[in-house]
Amino acid sequence: MSAFKDKVIWITGASSGIGEALALELAKREARLILSARREDELKRVAKETKLPELDIMVLPFDLKDTSNASALAAQIMNKFGRIDILINNGGYSQRSEAIATDEKNERELMEVNYFA
């Protein structure tokens, strides 16, 4: 029996990369998943690929640049699943330029998402 069976797991950054891979692997282990990221269409694609029944998966678009609605999103999860057992803070982004060429606005956005969110 999997240690993740029936655990409610919220994954941010679930639309690609490590977050997507985690979602697919945890689905195989019979976890119940909440998938969050900015790109809802990609979240829906990942949700479909997990092959989990609708009862066990939730697509919840969430832009980590604006965490003001995090409590409302958590309430939606509580309404569906009644709990959150594990939160995987995988969401983030990078600036593909030299630090010296990155303006303060971009640096602040990076810190807001990658550190504070």
NORRA-V404023 format. One line per field, one symbol per residue. ss: DSSP state (H for helix, E for strand, C for the rest). burial: I if it has 16 or more other C-alpha atoms within 10 Angstrom, else O. A space follows every 10 residues. Layout:
BEGIN
ss=???
burial=???
END
This chain:
BEGIN
ss=CCCCCCCEEE EECCCCHHHH HHHHHHHHCC CEEEEECCCH HHHHHHHHHH CCCHHHEEEC CCCCCCHHHH HHHHHHHHHH HCCCCEEECC CCCCCCCCHH HCCHHHHHHH HHHHHHC
burial=OOOIOOIIII IIIIIIOOII OIIIOIIOII IIIIIIIIII OIIIOIIOOI OIOOOIIIII IIIIIOOOOO OOIOOOIOOO IOOIOOOOOI IIOOOOOOOO OOOOOOOOII OIIIOOI
END
